[in-house]
Amino acid sequence: MTVDAHHHVWDLSVRDQDWIPEHSPLRRDFALSDLEPQARAAGVTRTVLVQTLTVPEETPEFLALADRHDLIAGVVGWTDLTRPDIAGELARLRRLPGGTRLKGIRHQVQGEPDPRWLLRPDVLRGLTALADAGLVHDLVVLPHQLPACVEAARSVPELTFVLDHLGKPPIASGALEPWATHLRALAALPNTYGKLSGLVTEADPASWTVADLRPYTETALAAFGPDRLMFGSDWPVCTTAGTYGDVLDATTRLLGPAERTRVLETTATRVYDL
């Protein structure tokens, strides 16, 4: 009963994914019909579909897709956290087809030039609105932005924060610090969780091994514990480094038998109320 708590889909004829380099193998359509047979074959029964672009049209489209397909149990969408009517906008999204599957909101903080963007008063007001709505905030950040994540999570203790891709540690270089220190500071707060996702592409996509990932997953397990970690494939981005099955197999091998059910199923089910 594995839950994939992090994947994407896109259709380039509907909207360009301008973050994808021109000659990347990711520059093509990736549909749920491409993912579903791979996920089902790997024993995945539910997924969380996560935003890719900071445009208002994408989230309603994702909710409608979830409404038509039982594989997608939750959606982490996007809306402008700084908009004055954020509470009303969240309520509107929940009234749309599939709106009951809206579980969280994510902003591309990794692309913000201000490393303390999360601590702007208008952003903190938006984060508080997420908490009031019973939604989760997914954090997609780079290691140098982790200290601001700590302050934001401390400032809005009623909000659940989920750290995507473990904050993108520098796996390819083999360095642990200062990422590990920042991660432990975030995990020390009880309203924070982490995703074992996106790690194979932070390693060397062409030559990564499970051993390359182990110091980072062990750091995360020691900091969060298995009850606050969840698995995400980061499909289709992961396909630049391996197959869907490769990513799930690597994650499973990095976990002990007592940790697997919690990381592969129960944490995501609880956090996203799937």
C-alpha positions as CSV (number, residue, x, y, z in Angstrom):
1,M,0.0,0.0,0.0
2,T,2.7,2.5,-1.0
3,V,2.0,6.2,-1.2
4,D,4.0,8.3,-3.7
5,A,3.8,11.7,-2.0
6,H,5.4,13.7,-4.8
7,H,5.0,13.6,-8.5
8,H,4.2,15.9,-11.4
9,V,2.5,15.8,-14.8
10,W,2.6,18.3,-17.7
11,D,1.3,18.9,-21.2
12,L,3.5,21.3,-23.2
13,S,0.7,22.0,-25.6
14,V,-1.3,23.5,-22.7
15,R,1.5,25.3,-21.0
16,D,5.3,25.6,-21.4
17,Q,7.5,24.4,-18.6
18,D,10.0,27.1,-18.9
19,W,12.3,25.7,-16.2
20,I,13.1,22.7,-18.5
21,P,16.3,23.2,-20.6
22,E,15.7,23.2,-24.4
23,H,17.4,19.8,-25.1
24,S,16.5,18.0,-21.8
25,P,14.7,14.6,-22.1
26,L,12.1,16.2,-19.8
27,R,11.0,18.5,-22.6
28,R,8.0,16.4,-23.7
29,D,4.5,15.6,-22.3
30,F,4.2,13.4,-19.2
31,A,0.7,12.3,-18.5
32,L,-1.0,10.4,-15.7
33,S,-1.5,7.6,-18.2
34,D,2.3,7.3,-18.5
35,L,2.8,7.2,-14.7
36,E,-0.1,4.9,-13.7
37,P,1.1,1.6,-15.0
38,Q,4.5,2.1,-13.6
39,A,3.1,3.2,-10.2
40,R,0.7,0.3,-10.0
41,A,3.4,-2.2,-11.0
42,A,5.5,-0.9,-8.2
43,G,2.7,-1.4,-5.6
44,V,1.8,2.3,-5.4
45,T,-1.9,2.8,-4.6
46,R,-2.2,6.5,-4.0
47,T,-0.2,9.6,-5.0
48,V,0.1,13.3,-4.3
49,L,0.3,15.5,-7.4
50,V,2.5,18.5,-6.9
51,Q,2.5,21.9,-8.7
52,T,5.3,22.8,-11.2
53,L,4.4,26.4,-12.2
54,T,3.4,29.5,-10.4
55,V,0.3,30.1,-12.5
56,P,-3.2,30.2,-11.1
57,E,-4.6,27.9,-13.9
58,E,-2.6,24.9,-13.0
59,T,-4.2,24.0,-9.6
60,P,-7.8,23.8,-10.9
61,E,-6.6,21.6,-13.7
62,F,-4.8,19.3,-11.3
63,L,-7.9,19.1,-9.0
64,A,-10.1,18.2,-12.0
65,L,-7.6,15.5,-13.0
66,A,-7.7,14.1,-9.4
67,D,-11.5,14.2,-9.5
68,R,-11.4,11.8,-12.5
69,H,-8.6,9.4,-11.3
70,D,-8.6,7.6,-8.0
71,L,-4.8,7.2,-8.1
72,I,-4.4,10.8,-7.2
73,A,-5.5,11.1,-3.6
74,G,-4.2,14.6,-3.0
75,V,-3.0,17.7,-4.7
76,V,-0.4,20.2,-3.6
77,G,-1.2,23.3,-5.7
78,W,-0.1,26.9,-6.0
79,T,-1.7,30.2,-5.3
80,D,-0.2,33.5,-4.5
81,L,0.4,33.4,-0.7
82,T,0.7,37.2,-0.6
83,R,-2.8,38.0,-2.2
84,P,-5.0,39.9,0.3
85,D,-7.9,37.6,-0.3
86,I,-5.9,34.4,0.2
87,A,-8.5,32.8,2.6
88,G,-11.3,33.4,0.0
89,E,-9.1,32.0,-2.8
90,L,-8.4,28.8,-0.8
91,A,-12.1,28.4,-0.2
92,R,-12.9,28.9,-3.9
93,L,-10.4,26.2,-4.9
94,R,-12.0,23.8,-2.5
95,R,-15.4,24.3,-4.1
96,L,-14.0,23.3,-7.6
97,P,-14.4,19.8,-9.0
98,G,-11.9,17.7,-7.1
99,G,-11.5,20.5,-4.5
100,T,-11.7,18.1,-1.6
101,R,-8.4,16.7,-2.8
102,L,-6.5,20.0,-2.3
103,K,-4.2,19.1,0.6
104,G,-1.5,21.8,0.4
105,I,0.1,24.8,-1.3
106,R,3.6,25.1,-2.6
107,H,5.6,28.1,-3.8
108,Q,8.8,28.0,-5.7
109,V,10.9,29.5,-2.9
110,Q,14.0,28.1,-4.5
111,G,13.6,30.7,-7.2
112,E,13.2,33.7,-4.9
113,P,16.4,35.9,-4.8
114,D,15.6,36.9,-1.2
115,P,16.8,34.0,1.1
116,R,14.3,35.3,3.7
117,W,11.3,35.5,1.4
118,L,9.3,33.1,3.7
119,L,9.6,35.7,6.5
120,R,8.0,38.6,4.7
121,P,4.9,39.8,6.6
122,D,2.6,39.2,3.6
123,V,4.0,35.7,3.2
124,L,3.6,34.8,6.9
125,R,0.0,36.1,6.7
126,G,-0.6,33.7,3.8
127,L,1.0,30.8,5.7
128,T,-1.3,31.5,8.6
129,A,-4.3,31.3,6.2
130,L,-3.1,27.9,5.1
131,A,-3.1,26.7,8.7
132,D,-6.5,28.2,9.2
133,A,-7.8,26.3,6.2
134,G,-6.3,23.0,7.5
135,L,-3.8,22.8,4.6
136,V,-0.1,21.9,4.4
137,H,2.7,24.0,3.1
138,D,5.3,22.2,1.0
139,L,8.8,23.8,1.0
140,V,10.9,23.6,-2.1
141,V,14.1,25.3,-1.1
142,L,17.8,25.2,-1.5
143,P,20.1,24.5,1.4
144,H,21.0,28.2,2.1
145,Q,17.2,28.9,2.5
146,L,16.8,26.4,5.3
147,P,17.4,28.8,8.1
148,A,14.4,30.9,6.9
149,C,12.3,27.7,6.9
150,V,13.2,27.2,10.5
151,E,12.1,30.7,11.4
152,A,8.9,30.4,9.4
153,A,7.9,27.1,11.0
154,R,8.6,28.6,14.4
155,S,6.5,31.7,13.5
156,V,3.5,29.7,12.3
157,P,3.5,26.7,14.7
158,E,-0.1,25.7,13.8
159,L,0.9,25.0,10.2
160,T,2.4,21.7,9.0
161,F,5.5,22.3,6.8
162,V,6.8,19.5,4.5
163,L,10.3,19.8,3.2
164,D,10.4,18.5,-0.4
165,H,13.6,16.7,-1.5
166,L,15.1,17.1,2.0
167,G,16.0,20.7,1.0
168,K,18.2,19.5,-2.0
169,P,21.4,18.4,-0.3
170,P,24.6,18.6,-2.3
171,I,24.8,14.8,-2.8
172,A,26.9,15.0,-6.0
173,S,29.7,16.7,-4.0
174,G,29.4,14.4,-1.0
175,A,29.3,17.4,1.4
176,L,27.0,17.1,4.4
177,E,27.5,20.5,6.0
178,P,26.0,23.0,6.5
179,W,22.9,21.3,5.1
180,A,22.8,18.7,7.9
181,T,23.0,21.2,10.7
182,H,20.2,23.3,9.0
183,L,18.1,20.1,8.5
184,R,18.4,19.1,12.1
185,A,17.3,22.6,13.2
186,L,14.2,22.3,11.1
187,A,13.4,18.8,12.3
188,A,13.7,19.9,15.9
189,L,10.3,21.7,15.4
190,P,7.3,19.3,15.8
191,N,5.3,20.9,12.9
192,T,7.9,19.9,10.3
193,Y,8.2,16.8,8.0
194,G,10.5,15.7,5.2
195,K,10.2,13.9,1.9
196,L,12.7,11.3,0.7
197,S,12.3,12.6,-2.9
198,G,14.4,14.1,-5.6
199,L,17.6,12.7,-4.2
200,V,18.8,10.7,-7.3
201,T,18.9,13.9,-9.3
202,E,20.8,15.8,-6.6
203,A,23.4,13.0,-6.9
204,D,25.2,12.3,-10.1
205,P,22.2,11.3,-12.4
206,A,24.5,9.1,-14.5
207,S,26.3,7.2,-11.8
208,W,24.5,7.5,-8.5
209,T,24.4,4.5,-6.1
210,V,22.4,3.7,-3.0
211,A,25.6,4.3,-1.0
212,D,25.8,7.9,-2.3
213,L,22.3,8.6,-0.9
214,R,22.7,6.8,2.4
215,P,24.5,9.6,4.4
216,Y,21.7,12.0,3.6
217,T,18.8,9.6,4.3
218,E,20.4,8.5,7.5
219,T,20.8,12.2,8.6
220,A,17.1,12.7,7.8
221,L,16.0,9.6,9.6
222,A,18.0,10.5,12.7
223,A,16.6,14.1,12.6
224,F,12.9,13.4,11.8
225,G,12.4,9.8,12.5
226,P,10.3,7.5,10.2
227,D,7.0,8.9,11.5
228,R,7.9,12.3,10.0
229,L,9.4,11.2,6.7
230,M,7.6,10.1,3.5
231,F,8.5,8.7,0.1
232,G,8.1,10.7,-3.1
233,S,9.3,9.6,-6.6
234,D,9.6,13.1,-8.1
235,W,8.5,11.5,-11.3
236,P,9.1,12.4,-14.1
237,V,12.1,14.5,-13.0
238,C,13.6,11.3,-11.6
239,T,13.6,9.7,-15.1
240,T,16.8,11.6,-15.9
241,A,18.5,9.4,-13.3
242,G,16.6,6.1,-13.4
243,T,13.2,4.4,-13.7
244,Y,10.3,4.8,-11.4
245,G,11.1,1.3,-10.0
246,D,14.7,2.3,-9.5
247,V,13.8,5.2,-7.3
248,L,11.3,3.2,-5.2
249,D,13.7,0.3,-4.9
250,A,16.6,2.6,-3.7
251,T,14.4,4.2,-1.1
252,T,13.2,0.8,0.2
253,R,16.8,-0.4,0.5
254,L,17.7,2.7,2.5
255,L,15.1,1.9,5.1
256,G,15.0,-0.8,7.8
257,P,12.1,-3.2,7.9
258,A,10.5,-1.4,10.8
259,E,10.7,2.0,9.0
260,R,9.3,1.0,5.6
261,T,5.6,1.0,6.3
262,R,5.8,4.4,8.0
263,V,7.9,6.1,5.3
264,L,6.2,4.4,2.4
265,E,2.6,4.8,3.5
266,T,1.5,6.0,6.9
267,T,3.3,9.3,7.2
268,A,2.0,10.7,3.9
269,T,-1.5,9.3,4.6
270,R,-1.6,11.1,7.9
271,V,0.0,14.4,7.0
272,Y,-2.0,14.9,3.8
273,D,-5.2,13.3,5.2
274,L,-5.4,11.0,2.2
